[in-house]
Amino acid sequence: MPSAVSQDKDSCLSDKEFYVNDGRLEPDFVGLLRATELTTPLEEIRRRYREDGYVFVKGVIPREDVLKARQKYFEMLVPTGALKPGTRPVDGIFDTAKDRLNFPGIGAGTPDSTDEYGRIKGPDIQTARLFGDLALQAHSEDWYKEDLCRHPALLEFVARMTGWGDNTHGIRRTLLRNNMPGNKAIGVHYDHIFLRHGEDTFVTAWVPIGDIKINGGGLIYLEKGHELGAKIEADFTQRARGAGMSEEEVKSAYNQNMMSGGLLAEGPAGFAKQHNRRWLLTAYEAGDVVLHNAYAIHASCINYDEQNVIRLGTDLRYVDSSRPWDTRWSNVLRNGDGL
């Protein structure tokens, strides 16, 4: 699978339109995510992470190792009929003759996409349930939870960047998400909302599993969003305690001050206008990693890849094991785990 990502990113911004859950992102509210080469001096990488709330590093994981995971994932999904006939699993081409609503992304908050037990449902209940069960099962497969999630190249990079060394621990609960063309995208959030039962020093590594065009549904980051996220969290905590909420209620991602699913907003376009900040976009290649802090505000675009390539990516989180962290995230994702 050769890279399909264009390197002319300026033309990508001017030649394309980008859509999120609440419509088109206006050009004045769109910018480019800054890329960092793997050879960049460590202190500069740390500076960018501190100042921007994220660092987008090219080629952290060998490309072929990422594509192996992509191949395995879509081989698992073949029985669902999601893939276009005659195409290779590693390419992950969606069959547009199928109803995309049978294949919602995990955690996207698509209305009525799960039953009371957390199992996926759709217009064709059997197809949707099979898809949901296999997508969940993938989290427990060794090619994913061992070979990719514990990849030594990524672990070593995080250990060096953070300075945690041997205390660097990759927590087991991860989110392996697909984004079918045209389906609902991820809403606006920051990760500390979901990991409040520990310190806010954890690092999220978002790993694109395959190439993602700039309009292919990859993550987007609010410019200086980590500053806004920290302010929102502080304001929320103050208001919640003032309202007499218990510590457990304050920590919950699903309390009365949050939207359904713990989101800040469903729509990135309106959120950008409200706070007068740009969303930063980019194309991604297999092997790239974005590392962001607990308050970096992010979302995703709707996948409008012209070749109907399914976007696949995962959220991995790292902690300093010598410090308090949210141990509720110690186990592999399962239905109904309440997180």
PyMOL commands that set and color helices and strands:
alter all, ss='L'
color gray80, all
select helices_A, chain A and resi 9-15+27-29+42-52+63-80+89-91+100-102+125-140+142-145+152-162+165-167+191-194+225-242+247-251+260-262+268-275+327-330
alter helices_A, ss='H'
color red, helices_A
select strands_A, chain A and resi 19-20+23-24+30-32+35-36+54-57+168-170+175-179+203-208+219-222+279-281+289-292+298-300+311-320
alter strands_A, ss='S'
color yellow, strands_A
deselect
rebuild
show_as cartoon
